Amino acid sequence: MHTVYLSTGSNLGNRETLLIQAEEAITEWVGPIDARSSIVETAPWGKTDQPHFLNRVLRVKTRLPPIQLMEMLLQIEQDMGRNRAEKWGPRTIDIDVLFYDSRIINEPGLCVPHPYMHERVFVLRPLVEIAPGFMHPVLQKTMSELLDALSHG
């Protein structure tokens, strides 16, 4: 089994219900969730003229290889009404792969660790809740260290 960390977010519709529905789909199609952060409300990042997001980080056990995992997550997003018309635009659900074990993956359509995660408080704060000592395989810092650097940077 592989351990993956996923960031989920929603800023359209009933955001909390959509996060729960995404978790149900992830459990069914990807694998069991063995840790989840609390839900945090955050301002949008990248494109700021849109509703606030609810975000949560999940730790999931999966047998899926990385590309199949990404394909399944994209299918879940599509099934839940995700519209990719605008980069960083509003969305019913967003599911990002933050980590896949401690692997570094650079393939078309999948870059792990997530390339922007260390710049996003809305990812790091919930991630620190469930994996404060997890080491970023590229930056060689723990999640707590990355959040502290971002908070004081």
N, C-alpha and C positions, 0 to 999 in steps of 0.2 A: 504494500500500500504506500501511496505517496501522500505527503502532507502539502496541501496548498492553502494559501491565504488569499481570500477574495474580498474585494471592497464592493459593497452594494450601495446604490444611491437612487433616489427618486425625488423629482420635484414637480411632478404633474399628477393630478388625480388624488386619490386617497393614498398618500405616500406610505404611511405605516402598513396599510393592508398590502400594498404592492411589494414592500420589502418582505413581508411574511409569505406572500405567494411565491416570490423568488426563492426564498429559503426552502419552501416545500418542493419546488421544481428541482432545485439543486440537490436536495436529499434524494429525490426519486431518480434523477438522471446522472448525477455526478458521484454522490456518495454521502455518507453520514457527516453531519456537522458536529464536531466535538468541542467547539468553543465559539462563542459569539460575544461581541462587545455590546455595550449598551448602544442605543440609537442616539445619534447626535444631530442637531440641526445646525446647518452651516450655510454661509453665504456662498453663492456660486463662484467658481474659479475659472479663469480664462475668458468667459463671456458673462459679464456681471449683471446685465439688464434682463433678469429672469427670476422666477421664484426661488426661495431658499430650498435647499436639499435636506432630506433626512438621509443619513449615512450610517452604515454599520460594517464592521469587518468580521468575517467568518473564517474559522479554521476547519478545513474539510479534508477527510480521508478519501482518496480516490484510487481506482485502478486504471483510470484513463491516462493514456500518454498525453503529452502537452498539446499537440495540435488537435487531437480529438476532444480534449477538455475545452479548448478555445471554441471549437465548432459547436459543441454542446451549449456553452454559455451564450454564444451568439444566437443559437436557435431559441433558447429560453427567452432572451431579450426580444426577439422577433415575435414569438408567441404571446408575449406580454404587451405588444403594441409599440415597441421601441421604433422610433422614426429617426433615421440617421441623416436627415436633410441638412443639418447645420452642425459644424464642428463645435463641440462644447455647448451645444444648445440644450434646451429643456428636454427632459426625457421621462417616460413612465418608469423605466428601470435602466440602470447601468450596472454591469457586473464586470469588474476588472480583475485580472490575475495579478496579484502583487508578487507572490513567490510560488515556486513549484519546487518543493524540497529546498535545497540550497543551490539549485542549478542556475546557470546563466544561459539563457536561450535567446538567440537572435535569428528568427526565421520570418519569412514573409507573413504578416498578420499576427505575429506574437513576439513580444520583447519582454523577457523576464530576467531580473526584477523589473517591475513597472518603471519606465524611465522618468516619471514625474513624481513618484510617490514621496521621495525625500523632500519635496517642495510643498507638500500639501498637509497642512495641519489636520484637515478633515479625514485624512487617511492615517496619519501617524498617531493621533490621539487615541482613536479606537483600537489601533493595532497595539499600542503600548499597553492597553488594558488587558489584552489576552496573550501577548508575546513580548514583554518588555526586553528580554534578554536575547531575542532572536537576532542573529548577526546578518547584516546585509552582505551578500557574497561579493559585491563589487566594491562598495564603499568601506567595508570592514569596520562598521560601527553598529552598535545595537540600536534597536528601535527607540529605546529611551534616549540614547545619545543623539540620534537624529532629531527627535522631537525637541530636546533641550537646545540643540544648535539652531533649529528653526525658530524657536520661541525667543531666543536671545540674540538672533542674528540680525 
